[in-house]
């Protein structure tokens, strides 16, 4: 998955979403 133009692994992306990022 991409976030802010940077590739983020699905689990990391989920952590960021849960953190409110």
LUMVEXNU-671187 format. One line per field, with one value per residue: residue number from 1; chain; x negated, y negated, z of N, C-alpha, C in turn. Coordinates in Angstrom, 3 decimals, always signed. Each point is the difference from the previous one (the first is absolute). Layout:
seq: [NUM/...]
mol: [A/...]
n_east: [X/...]
n_north: [Y/...]
n_up: [Z/...]
ca_east: [X/...]
ca_north: [Y/...]
ca_up: [Z/...]
c_east: [X/...]
c_north: [Y/...]
c_up: [Z/...]
***
This chain:
seq: [1/2/3/4/5/6/7/8/9/10/11/12/13/14/15/16/17/18/19/20/21]
mol: [A/A/A/A/A/A/A/A/A/A/A/A/A/A/A/A/A/A/A/A/A]
n_east: [-0.855/+0.512/-0.846/+0.542/+0.300/+0.138/-0.680/+1.165/-0.616/+0.897/-0.797/-1.049/+0.627/+0.351/-1.250/-0.419/+0.882/-0.358/-1.190/+0.834/-1.018]
n_north: [+1.191/-1.074/-0.701/-1.153/+0.837/+0.598/+1.066/+0.422/+0.898/+0.908/+0.771/-0.584/+0.109/+1.215/+0.147/-0.558/+0.740/+1.029/-0.498/-0.029/+0.660]
n_up: [+0.000/-0.573/+0.753/-0.406/-1.000/+1.185/-0.416/+0.498/+0.759/-0.418/+0.721/-0.598/-1.170/+0.400/+0.426/-1.139/-0.632/+0.756/-0.342/-1.034/-0.549]
ca_east: [+0.855/-0.766/+0.464/-0.834/-0.966/-0.990/+0.581/+0.118/+0.544/+1.380/+0.077/-0.459/+1.037/+1.099/-0.451/+0.077/+1.413/+0.499/-0.630/+0.618/-0.789]
ca_north: [-1.191/-1.235/-1.065/-1.186/+0.272/+0.971/+1.328/+0.434/+1.351/+0.009/-0.019/-1.315/-0.954/+0.184/-0.626/-1.449/-0.367/+0.133/-1.058/-1.256/-0.640]
ca_up: [+0.000/-0.045/+0.884/-0.210/-1.052/+0.461/+0.161/+1.391/+0.092/+0.495/+1.463/+0.446/-0.376/+0.955/+1.249/-0.182/-0.037/+1.369/+0.786/-0.386/-1.053]
c_east: [-0.886/+0.616/-0.954/-1.112/-1.072/+0.679/-0.029/+0.617/+1.390/+0.108/-0.426/+1.052/+1.164/-0.356/+0.135/+1.442/+0.588/-0.542/+0.575/-0.829/+0.817]
c_north: [-1.234/-1.033/-1.177/+0.282/+0.999/+1.341/+0.404/+1.388/-0.042/-0.084/-1.354/-1.047/+0.079/-0.648/-1.514/-0.465/+0.052/-1.114/-1.368/-0.757/+0.051]
c_up: [+0.000/+0.923/-0.153/-1.006/+0.392/+0.200/+1.466/+0.009/+0.631/+1.517/+0.542/-0.305/+0.980/+1.333/-0.101/+0.032/+1.413/+0.887/-0.365/-1.018/-1.262]
***
